[in-house]
């Protein structure tokens, strides 16, 4: 009997470890500066070491995002990061050929990091800075959320039980953070929500601090205002999530 109890305890312990198991990542660095006058491209992203469905899904999602950021010529159907970099380089060279005296060096810096992982989901934040001339470059952040059990990328609506209810809650918290009274228009302090109505950002992601709602530059405010971030604790929002986060 004593042996059986020990065996059961060991089995429960091993099962717990398996459920809490995290993916193993290695950093991947991709740089391109093939000539003194070529655009500088610097990419740093995590790669899952395990040969698994979720690993392949993450790799594909990151590749698609980077291709979108770097493909300058819409007529180019880039299938890989290498081809996207070639498109970025060609865009600069074509511009330089037309305006040799005015062209300024281009650059692209893209970095990805894991911001959250538990047994159910994983989130990667892709942080990018792209400069193709003008007064300043464009900085942007993109959350990618993944369901580990099914090995798929999650759409925002798949995170919540009821998005309209969550949106109402988020608006209350947003107004509280930005000091906008409930009886005033959402744009009354200078925000630029379309139709003067609150809406969720394009980017929502899990972090260790809580669920982060991230409005990139220009999304609801001016460039000078920078990104607008609202972080909601899991204790406050677990009731809205399809799968709760242990806190």
Residue pairs with C-beta under 8 A, 6 or more apart in sequence:
19 119
20 118
20 119
21 119
22 117
23 48
23 49
23 50
23 52
23 54
23 55
23 117
23 122
23 148
24 48
24 49
24 50
25 46
25 47
25 48
25 49
25 114
26 46
26 47
26 49
27 44
27 45
27 46
27 47
28 43
28 44
28 45
28 46
28 47
29 42
29 43
29 44
30 41
30 42
30 43
30 44
30 45
30 81
30 85
31 41
31 42
31 43
32 38
32 39
32 40
32 41
32 85
32 89
33 39
33 40
33 41
34 89
37 96
37 105
38 89
38 92
39 88
39 89
39 92
39 105
39 106
39 107
39 108
40 105
40 106
40 107
40 108
41 70
41 85
41 88
41 107
41 108
42 107
42 108
42 109
42 110
43 66
43 81
43 108
43 109
43 110
43 111
44 110
44 111
44 112
45 62
45 66
45 110
45 111
45 112
45 126
46 58
46 112
46 113
46 114
46 124
47 55
47 59
48 54
48 55
48 58
48 59
49 55
52 151
53 151
54 122
54 146
54 148
54 151
56 151
57 146
57 151
57 152
57 153
58 122
58 124
58 144
58 146
61 144
61 146
61 153
62 112
62 124
62 126
62 144
63 80
63 81
65 126
65 142
65 144
66 81
66 84
66 110
66 126
67 78
67 79
67 80
67 81
67 83
67 84
69 84
69 108
69 110
69 128
69 130
70 78
70 81
70 84
70 85
70 87
70 88
70 108
70 130
71 78
71 84
71 87
71 88
72 87
72 88
72 90
72 91
72 92
72 132
73 87
73 90
73 91
76 83
76 87
76 90
78 84
78 86
78 87
88 106
88 108
91 106
91 132
92 103
92 105
92 106
92 132
95 103
95 133
96 103
103 133
104 133
106 131
106 132
106 133
107 129
107 130
107 131
107 137
108 128
108 129
108 130
108 131
109 128
109 129
110 126
110 127
110 128
110 129
111 126
111 127
111 128
112 124
112 125
112 126
112 127
113 124
113 125
113 127
114 122
114 123
114 124
115 123
115 124
115 125
115 143
115 205
115 206
115 207
115 208
115 212
116 122
116 123
116 205
116 206
116 207
116 208
117 123
118 245
118 246
119 148
120 147
120 148
120 149
120 243
121 145
121 146
121 147
121 148
121 154
121 206
121 243
122 145
122 146
122 148
123 143
123 144
123 145
123 146
123 205
123 206
123 207
124 143
124 144
124 146
125 141
125 142
125 143
125 144
125 205
125 207
126 141
126 142
126 143
126 144
127 139
127 140
127 141
128 139
128 140
128 141
128 142
129 137
129 138
129 139
130 137
130 138
130 140
131 137
131 138
136 223
138 217
139 216
139 217
139 227
140 216
140 217
141 203
141 214
141 216
141 227
142 203
143 203
143 204
143 205
143 212
143 214
144 153
144 205
145 153
145 154
145 156
145 159
145 204
145 205
145 206
146 152
146 153
146 154
147 153
147 154
147 158
156 163
156 200
156 204
157 163
158 242
159 204
159 241
159 242
160 166
160 240
160 241
160 242
161 240
161 241
161 242
162 240
163 200
165 240
166 200
166 237
166 240
167 198
167 199
167 200
169 236
169 237
169 240
170 198
170 200
170 213
170 230
170 232
171 186
171 198
172 182
173 230
173 232
173 236
174 180
174 198
174 213
174 230
175 181
175 182
175 186
177 230
178 189
178 191
178 228
179 189
180 186
180 188
180 189
185 196
186 193
186 196
186 197
186 198
187 193
187 196
190 221
191 220
191 221
192 220
192 221
192 222
193 199
193 220
200 213
201 213
201 214
201 215
201 216
201 219
201 220
201 228
202 216
202 219
203 213
203 214
203 215
203 216
204 211
204 212
204 213
204 214
205 211
205 212
205 214
206 212
206 245
207 231
209 231
210 231
210 232
210 233
210 234
210 236
210 237
211 231
211 232
211 234
211 237
212 229
212 230
212 231
212 232
213 229
213 230
213 231
213 232
214 227
214 228
214 229
215 221
215 227
215 228
215 229
216 227
217 223
217 225
217 226
217 227
219 228
220 228
221 228
233 247
234 241
234 244
234 245
234 246
234 247
235 247
238 244
238 245
238 247
